[in-house]
Amino acid sequence: MIRGFWQSKLTVAAIAALTLALTAAVWVRNRAYPVYIPLVASVLTLAIGLILARLLGSIVASLQNTRVMSLLHVDLQPEKFLAKYERVPAALPKNSKSHVLACAYLADGYAAAGRFDEAAAALCPPERAGFGEDAALEALYYNNLCAYALGAGRLTDARDAADRLLQVLTGARAQNPALAENMAAREKLYRNHLAALRGQHVDRTWLEQQLNASHFLLHRLEMAQVLAIAARNYNDSAAEEQYLTMLEKDGGATWYPAWARARRQSRA
């Protein structure tokens, strides 16, 4: 992730420059000794400097990534997030996990802004980066692909992505039960979302429990949207109004407030 932010690259460059200066000082200070002494000291100095540069660079990159991500997940300002993050995936090695993850983060920003086609296009399939056997990255990919298809109203694509997600989770259940358990809730949410869009039965009790237990704002908004759709299907106008109000009030600058207003107008 170091290459993704100028602050982390600057940190690495500054430490590298300091390391070279120290290495030169070692040679000057030890010029009267046999050559192997400053040579060994220089190798040690360079090795320590390289390790320190990568360590501090990674720390700075992680802090910057968290700071920018907070624009999306805390401030609910997807366009501001996109303005700062759009360049990050392209700066990372294409065959790295960091690149795959950064693409997923960027795609979430597009989705939160209601730009679902761009979100799907921004994703990096794990196999393209050489991680086709990584269950966690595969699950994340199909999880996101399903969410974006649902947002765009592409129900067939959403069902196919949910099926692939379930397939990955089934295969990973023995080796990575924590991943399977965590993502199983996402897969169940998508099945309920599909059912709501088709006017079919929705497990409203489970969704309400998930909503009340979640501390992630975008996740809460996603579940409130499904509950609003389901409420109309069940002719529960009071519940629908409750969730539409929540989407408008808590949706920040995401696409959810506009969706709620359009939904309310279509009811009039």
C-alpha positions as semicolon CSV with decimal commas, in nm:
position;residue;x (nm);y (nm);z (nm)
1;M;0,000;0,000;0,000
2;I;0,309;0,226;0,029
3;R;0,295;0,327;-0,338
4;G;-0,063;0,443;-0,307
5;F;0,002;0,759;-0,103
6;W;0,258;1,035;-0,146
7;Q;0,302;1,061;0,231
8;S;0,421;0,701;0,261
9;K;0,645;0,732;-0,046
10;L;0,796;1,047;0,102
11;T;0,857;0,865;0,429
12;V;1,042;0,585;0,251
13;A;1,247;0,834;0,046
14;A;1,341;1,037;0,353
15;I;1,456;0,730;0,547
16;A;1,645;0,604;0,243
17;A;1,826;0,936;0,212
18;L;1,909;0,934;0,583
19;T;2,036;0,576;0,555
20;L;2,268;0,668;0,268
21;A;2,398;0,964;0,466
22;L;2,466;0,742;0,767
23;T;2,636;0,485;0,546
24;A;2,864;0,755;0,407
25;A;2,939;0,872;0,760
26;V;3,032;0,514;0,856
27;W;3,292;0,506;0,580
28;V;3,433;0,844;0,678
29;R;3,453;0,759;1,048
30;N;3,609;0,417;0,990
31;R;3,844;0,502;0,704
32;A;4,147;0,430;0,922
33;Y;4,032;0,071;0,990
34;P;4,065;-0,231;0,762
35;V;3,816;-0,213;0,477
36;Y;3,603;-0,501;0,602
37;I;3,501;-0,303;0,912
38;P;3,326;-0,014;0,733
39;L;3,196;-0,264;0,477
40;V;3,020;-0,475;0,740
41;A;2,898;-0,162;0,920
42;S;2,761;-0,023;0,593
43;V;2,577;-0,345;0,510
44;L;2,417;-0,346;0,854
45;T;2,323;0,021;0,826
46;L;2,166;-0,031;0,482
47;A;1,974;-0,339;0,599
48;I;1,837;-0,165;0,907
49;G;1,751;0,142;0,699
50;L;1,564;-0,069;0,441
51;I;1,364;-0,250;0,708
52;L;1,284;0,075;0,888
53;A;1,183;0,247;0,564
54;R;0,939;-0,032;0,472
55;L;0,801;-0,052;0,824
56;L;0,740;0,320;0,867
57;G;0,622;0,353;0,508
58;S;0,364;0,079;0,567
59;I;0,248;0,244;0,889
60;V;0,206;0,582;0,719
61;A;0,025;0,420;0,424
62;S;-0,210;0,237;0,661
63;L;-0,287;0,559;0,849
64;Q;-0,354;0,745;0,524
65;N;-0,572;0,464;0,393
66;T;-0,776;0,467;0,714
67;R;-0,810;0,845;0,702
68;V;-0,937;0,845;0,343
69;M;-1,164;0,544;0,404
70;S;-1,329;0,734;0,690
71;L;-1,464;0,980;0,431
72;L;-1,673;0,693;0,297
73;H;-1,757;0,483;0,600
74;V;-1,779;0,750;0,872
75;D;-1,856;1,077;0,696
76;L;-2,064;0,909;0,422
77;Q;-1,911;1,134;0,157
78;P;-1,848;0,898;-0,137
79;E;-1,759;1,164;-0,394
80;K;-1,497;1,317;-0,161
81;F;-1,362;0,968;-0,101
82;L;-1,345;0,896;-0,474
83;A;-1,160;1,221;-0,542
84;K;-0,882;1,110;-0,308
85;Y;-0,882;0,735;-0,372
86;E;-0,932;0,693;-0,746
87;R;-0,558;0,703;-0,814
88;V;-0,462;0,455;-0,541
89;P;-0,529;0,113;-0,707
90;A;-0,342;0,211;-1,023
91;A;-0,035;0,299;-0,816
92;L;-0,011;-0,047;-0,661
93;P;0,145;-0,359;-0,818
94;K;-0,120;-0,534;-1,026
95;N;-0,022;-0,876;-0,888
96;S;-0,056;-0,779;-0,521
97;K;-0,331;-0,835;-0,267
98;S;-0,310;-0,465;-0,190
99;H;-0,419;-0,388;-0,546
100;V;-0,717;-0,628;-0,526
101;L;-0,828;-0,481;-0,194
102;A;-0,779;-0,121;-0,308
103;C;-0,995;-0,192;-0,614
104;A;-1,267;-0,326;-0,383
105;Y;-1,245;-0,019;-0,160
106;L;-1,270;0,210;-0,462
107;A;-1,564;0,012;-0,599
108;D;-1,748;0,054;-0,269
109;G;-1,709;0,430;-0,310
110;Y;-1,869;0,422;-0,654
111;A;-2,152;0,204;-0,521
112;A;-2,218;0,436;-0,226
113;A;-2,254;0,717;-0,479
114;G;-2,504;0,510;-0,679
115;R;-2,259;0,455;-0,966
116;F;-2,300;0,078;-0,984
117;D;-2,167;0,011;-1,333
118;E;-1,845;0,193;-1,244
119;A;-1,832;0,001;-0,917
120;A;-1,847;-0,335;-1,093
121;A;-1,590;-0,223;-1,350
122;A;-1,351;-0,107;-1,076
123;L;-1,332;-0,451;-0,914
124;C;-1,027;-0,669;-0,978
125;P;-1,111;-1,041;-1,006
126;P;-0,864;-1,221;-0,776
127;E;-0,757;-1,464;-1,048
128;R;-0,642;-1,169;-1,262
129;A;-0,391;-1,081;-0,991
130;G;-0,292;-1,443;-0,934
131;F;-0,505;-1,510;-0,625
132;G;-0,773;-1,733;-0,774
133;E;-0,730;-1,982;-0,487
134;D;-0,765;-1,720;-0,213
135;A;-1,109;-1,787;-0,063
136;A;-1,122;-1,456;0,126
137;L;-1,055;-1,248;-0,186
138;E;-1,291;-1,461;-0,395
139;A;-1,567;-1,419;-0,136
140;L;-1,509;-1,044;-0,122
141;Y;-1,524;-1,020;-0,501
142;Y;-1,856;-1,203;-0,539
143;N;-1,996;-1,028;-0,232
144;N;-1,930;-0,691;-0,391
145;L;-2,041;-0,799;-0,737
146;C;-2,375;-0,914;-0,595
147;A;-2,428;-0,593;-0,399
148;Y;-2,362;-0,374;-0,703
149;A;-2,590;-0,583;-0,926
150;L;-2,868;-0,548;-0,669
151;G;-2,815;-0,173;-0,653
152;A;-2,840;-0,151;-1,032
153;G;-3,149;-0,374;-1,040
154;R;-2,976;-0,650;-1,237
155;L;-3,146;-0,938;-1,058
156;T;-3,013;-1,221;-1,273
157;D;-2,655;-1,103;-1,231
158;A;-2,715;-1,062;-0,859
159;R;-2,849;-1,416;-0,827
160;D;-2,553;-1,556;-1,021
161;A;-2,306;-1,367;-0,801
162;A;-2,485;-1,483;-0,485
163;D;-2,465;-1,842;-0,611
164;R;-2,090;-1,805;-0,672
165;L;-2,046;-1,651;-0,328
166;L;-2,227;-1,946;-0,170
167;Q;-2,008;-2,184;-0,368
168;V;-1,691;-2,017;-0,238
169;L;-1,819;-2,019;0,120
170;T;-1,915;-2,387;0,099
171;G;-1,566;-2,473;-0,018
172;A;-1,403;-2,260;0,250
173;R;-1,615;-2,377;0,542
174;A;-1,368;-2,642;0,660
175;Q;-1,048;-2,440;0,611
176;N;-1,178;-2,097;0,709
177;P;-1,493;-2,127;0,921
178;A;-1,469;-1,766;1,042
179;L;-1,481;-1,638;0,683
180;A;-1,772;-1,868;0,599
181;E;-1,970;-1,761;0,905
182;N;-1,910;-1,390;0,850
183;M;-1,991;-1,391;0,481
184;A;-2,290;-1,622;0,523
185;A;-2,478;-1,330;0,676
186;R;-2,400;-1,123;0,367
187;E;-2,523;-1,400;0,139
188;K;-2,845;-1,425;0,341
189;L;-2,891;-1,048;0,314
190;Y;-2,860;-1,067;-0,064
191;R;-3,113;-1,352;-0,084
192;N;-3,356;-1,139;0,115
193;H;-3,283;-0,837;-0,105
194;L;-3,355;-1,043;-0,416
195;A;-3,676;-1,173;-0,262
196;A;-3,787;-0,821;-0,170
197;L;-3,727;-0,694;-0,523
198;R;-3,931;-0,986;-0,658
199;G;-4,214;-0,933;-0,411
200;Q;-4,144;-1,260;-0,234
201;H;-4,119;-1,354;0,135
202;V;-3,850;-1,167;0,331
203;D;-3,718;-1,255;0,677
204;R;-3,793;-0,915;0,827
205;T;-3,722;-1,028;1,184
206;W;-3,371;-1,140;1,094
207;L;-3,305;-0,820;0,899
208;E;-3,421;-0,604;1,190
209;Q;-3,195;-0,798;1,425
210;Q;-2,901;-0,751;1,190
211;L;-2,978;-0,381;1,155
212;N;-2,990;-0,325;1,529
213;A;-2,667;-0,518;1,585
214;S;-2,462;-0,354;1,310
215;H;-2,230;-0,060;1,378
216;F;-2,131;-0,009;1,013
217;L;-2,322;0,281;0,864
218;L;-2,330;0,166;0,502
219;H;-2,435;-0,182;0,610
220;R;-2,719;-0,037;0,818
221;L;-2,837;0,170;0,524
222;E;-2,829;-0,133;0,296
223;M;-3,047;-0,332;0,536
224;A;-3,285;-0,041;0,591
225;Q;-3,337;-0,022;0,216
226;V;-3,428;-0,390;0,197
227;L;-3,665;-0,350;0,491
228;A;-3,830;-0,051;0,322
229;I;-3,889;-0,251;0,005
230;A;-4,024;-0,545;0,204
231;A;-4,252;-0,320;0,409
232;R;-4,424;-0,197;0,096
233;N;-4,463;-0,553;-0,028
234;Y;-4,640;-0,634;0,299
235;N;-4,849;-0,312;0,284
236;D;-4,684;-0,199;0,609
237;S;-4,681;0,176;0,542
238;A;-4,570;0,265;0,895
239;A;-4,258;0,047;0,873
240;E;-4,185;0,169;0,521
241;E;-4,201;0,530;0,637
242;Q;-3,974;0,449;0,932
243;Y;-3,703;0,307;0,708
244;L;-3,737;0,571;0,438
245;T;-3,695;0,838;0,705
246;M;-3,388;0,659;0,835
247;L;-3,237;0,645;0,486
248;E;-3,299;1,016;0,431
249;K;-3,178;1,122;0,774
250;D;-2,873;0,897;0,809
251;G;-2,771;0,851;0,446
252;G;-2,530;1,146;0,429
253;A;-2,417;1,215;0,073
254;T;-2,471;0,857;-0,042
255;W;-2,736;0,754;-0,295
256;Y;-2,976;0,631;-0,026
257;P;-3,150;0,963;0,058
258;A;-3,230;1,025;-0,309
259;W;-3,356;0,668;-0,342
260;A;-3,578;0,715;-0,034
261;R;-3,724;1,038;-0,170
262;A;-3,798;0,877;-0,506
263;R;-3,953;0,580;-0,329
264;R;-4,177;0,807;-0,123
265;Q;-4,285;1,000;-0,433
266;S;-4,372;0,679;-0,615
267;R;-4,604;0,591;-0,327
268;A;-4,796;0,919;-0,351
